[in-house]
Amino acid sequence: MDLYNIETYLRPKSLREVQDWQPNWNWLAGGTWIFNEVQPQVKTLVDMQRLNWSEIEVTPGGLSIGATCIQNDLLDFSFPEAWTATGALKDAVRELASFKLSHAATVGGNICLALSASTFAPVMIALNASYEIWQPNGEPYFVNAIDFQTAPQQTILQPGEVLRRIKVPDGNLTQWQTSFKRMAVCTAGYAIAIIVTAYHPQTNRVRFGIGGSIKSPRLIEFDTVPTPEQIVSAIGAFSPQMYIDNERGSAAYRRHITQVLMQRGITELTTGIKGKRRY
């Protein structure tokens, strides 16, 4: 879609070139969302491509993913063999959208758009990732993935702030096994529940990244493999107002599906019997 109201197009090579941020400015990463619907409030686009933030790096501390990394690049990257949890990152790409979209959309763009059906947000939460945020006139700072999104299409980012990179600690990648489960009204439709389960066989620790069914992604952790009753109790602690209630699915239905997918995810990982990703 053409954005006829755009008056200025900036292509900075560094963040220092972006000065005096205005309310009608908008960052442009892959562009798959911003060019998908009318943006009457946007007058200036700040293209991020020349910032060269598209890296995927294996570091002594773990994994670093640049904000403008194309999603499909995660499928082609050769991760260390011991990093078994990176399967969840690849599943997030496979379950997000079409082949065409994943070759243009960025990892950071999906996270910052903060849709309830984001496939990356629950993965990053399950892997205990952190986000490096750059400010136009200040020092960079880090925020935990669980604290980044506050509501559908709302994050902690202030005007002019931008996600620079995602970091996942080595300890949350090594020897963890993951399961990605997604439920939609129709197979390729908008997700009404997404559950990313991370399981550490040596310690029996379990982490559930929850998205799709609730207004902002959440984390549930267990020190040992939970029983069905413990899963029911854990999601019962969520406020009823936290669940999305719309034409795609009622709050009660989304809560039930969340419970079902959590149970299927941990059963798959503890039995070794591979199930479906998409329902």
ZAMARGU-4260 file (C-alpha; in steps of 0.2 Angstrom, whole numbers, plus 5000, padded with zeros to 4 digits):
<rodrens>
0) 5000/5000/5000 | 5006/5017/4996 | 5008/5030/5010 | 5003/5046/5002 | 5005/5056/5017
5) 5024/5053/5019 | 5034/5069/5017 | 5051/5064/5022 | 5061/5049/5020 | 5077/5047/5031
10) 5091/5034/5028 | 5103/5036/5043 | 5120/5027/5044 | 5121/5029/5063 | 5109/5034/5077
15) 5118/5050/5079 | 5110/5056/5062 | 5093/5054/5070 | 5090/5070/5080 | 5074/5079/5087
20) 5062/5065/5085 | 5045/5070/5081 | 5028/5062/5086 | 5024/5059/5067 | 5040/5050/5064
25) 5041/5031/5062 | 5055/5018/5061 | 5055/5008/5045 | 5062/4990/5047 | 5056/4977/5035
30) 5040/4987/5031 | 5029/4972/5030 | 5017/4979/5042 | 5018/4998/5040 | 5015/4997/5021
35) 5000/4985/5024 | 4988/4998/5031 | 4985/5017/5031 | 4996/5026/5042 | 4989/5044/5043
40) 4999/5049/5058 | 5016/5046/5050 | 5024/5060/5040 | 5042/5054/5041 | 5050/5037/5039
45) 5067/5033/5046 | 5074/5018/5037 | 5084/5007/5047 | 5093/4996/5034 | 5109/5007/5033
50) 5112/5005/5051 | 5117/4987/5048 | 5109/4979/5063 | 5105/4963/5054 | 5118/4952/5063
55) 5116/4935/5070 | 5131/4932/5082 | 5137/4917/5093 | 5146/4926/5107 | 5154/4919/5123
60) 5138/4924/5133 | 5126/4917/5121 | 5116/4922/5105 | 5114/4940/5099 | 5101/4944/5085
65) 5101/4962/5077 | 5084/4970/5077 | 5084/4971/5058 | 5089/4953/5055 | 5077/4945/5042
70) 5067/4932/5050 | 5071/4919/5037 | 5089/4921/5041 | 5087/4912/5057 | 5081/4896/5047
75) 5098/4896/5037 | 5110/4900/5052 | 5120/4886/5059 | 5118/4887/5077 | 5130/4877/5089
80) 5124/4859/5091 | 5122/4861/5109 | 5110/4875/5107 | 5095/4864/5106 | 5083/4878/5111
85) 5086/4887/5095 | 5072/4876/5088 | 5060/4888/5095 | 5067/4902/5085 | 5065/4893/5069
90) 5047/4888/5073 | 5043/4906/5077 | 5048/4910/5059 | 5039/4895/5051 | 5023/4899/5061
95) 5022/4918/5059 | 5017/4920/5041 | 5020/4916/5023 | 5037/4912/5015 | 5036/4928/5005
100) 5033/4938/5022 | 5047/4930/5031 | 5060/4935/5018 | 5056/4953/5021 | 5050/4955/5039
105) 5062/4958/5053 | 5064/4949/5070 | 5064/4966/5079 | 5049/4973/5069 | 5039/4958/5075
110) 5043/4961/5093 | 5041/4980/5092 | 5024/4978/5083 | 5018/4969/5099 | 5003/4960/5091
115) 4995/4948/5103 | 4998/4934/5090 | 5017/4938/5089 | 5026/4921/5087 | 5043/4929/5093
120) 5037/4936/5109 | 5033/4920/5118 | 5049/4912/5112 | 5060/4926/5119 | 5051/4925/5135
125) 5053/4906/5136 | 5071/4908/5133 | 5073/4922/5145 | 5080/4934/5132 | 5084/4953/5135
130) 5082/4967/5123 | 5095/4981/5121 | 5086/4998/5118 | 5095/5013/5111 | 5090/5031/5115
135) 5093/5046/5103 | 5101/5056/5117 | 5106/5043/5131 | 5115/5027/5135 | 5108/5011/5129
140) 5099/5000/5142 | 5093/4982/5143 | 5075/4976/5147 | 5070/4958/5150 | 5058/4951/5136
145) 5044/4948/5149 | 5044/4967/5153 | 5044/4974/5135 | 5026/4972/5129 | 5013/4980/5140
150) 4997/4977/5130 | 4992/4973/5112 | 5003/4985/5101 | 5010/4994/5116 | 5028/4992/5123
155) 5039/5002/5135 | 5048/5011/5120 | 5048/5030/5122 | 5047/5041/5107 | 5063/5040/5097
160) 5069/5024/5106 | 5073/5009/5096 | 5077/4990/5098 | 5095/4987/5094 | 5097/4969/5097
165) 5090/4953/5106 | 5102/4943/5118 | 5098/4926/5124 | 5110/4919/5137 | 5120/4903/5133
170) 5113/4894/5148 | 5095/4896/5141 | 5100/4888/5125 | 5111/4874/5130 | 5103/4857/5133
175) 5085/4865/5133 | 5072/4856/5122 | 5058/4867/5115 | 5040/4864/5109 | 5030/4877/5099
180) 5011/4875/5099 | 4999/4887/5090 | 4980/4887/5089 | 4970/4897/5077 | 4952/4897/5071
185) 4958/4892/5054 | 4975/4884/5050 | 4983/4900/5043 | 4972/4912/5053 | 4976/4924/5067
190) 4982/4914/5082 | 4971/4913/5098 | 4984/4904/5108 | 5003/4901/5107 | 5013/4891/5119
195) 5032/4889/5119 | 5038/4876/5131 | 5056/4875/5136 | 5061/4859/5146 | 5078/4855/5153
200) 5079/4836/5155 | 5094/4836/5167 | 5085/4847/5180 | 5066/4844/5175 | 5064/4863/5175
205) 5050/4870/5163 | 5047/4887/5156 | 5031/4891/5147 | 5030/4907/5136 | 5012/4911/5133
210) 5005/4922/5119 | 4990/4924/5108 | 4977/4921/5121 | 4982/4935/5132 | 4984/4954/5130
215) 5003/4954/5133 | 5014/4938/5134 | 5018/4930/5150 | 5030/4917/5158 | 5025/4903/5169
220) 5040/4893/5177 | 5040/4876/5186 | 5055/4868/5195 | 5049/4851/5190 | 5038/4844/5177
225) 5020/4851/5181 | 5005/4840/5183 | 4989/4844/5174 | 4982/4851/5190 | 4997/4862/5193
230) 4995/4869/5175 | 4977/4873/5178 | 4981/4882/5195 | 4995/4892/5187 | 4985/4899/5173
235) 4970/4902/5185 | 4981/4914/5193 | 4979/4926/5178 | 4966/4939/5180 | 4951/4935/5169
240) 4953/4953/5161 | 4970/4947/5155 | 4963/4936/5142 | 4958/4943/5125 | 4939/4941/5121
245) 4934/4945/5103 | 4926/4937/5088 | 4940/4925/5086 | 4938/4917/5103 | 4930/4921/5120
250) 4941/4923/5135 | 4935/4906/5142 | 4939/4897/5126 | 4957/4905/5125 | 4960/4900/5143
255) 4955/4882/5140 | 4966/4881/5124 | 4981/4889/5133 | 4979/4875/5146 | 4978/4861/5133
260) 4993/4867/5123 | 5003/4869/5139 | 4999/4851/5143 | 5003/4845/5125 | 5019/4854/5125
265) 5026/4847/5140 | 5020/4829/5136 | 5028/4830/5120 | 5045/4835/5127 | 5045/4822/5142
270) 5039/4807/5131 | 5049/4811/5115 | 5034/4809/5104 | 5033/4823/5092 | 5016/4832/5090
275) 5010/4845/5078 | 5015/4863/5079 | 4999/4870/5072 | 4981/4867/5076
</rodrens>
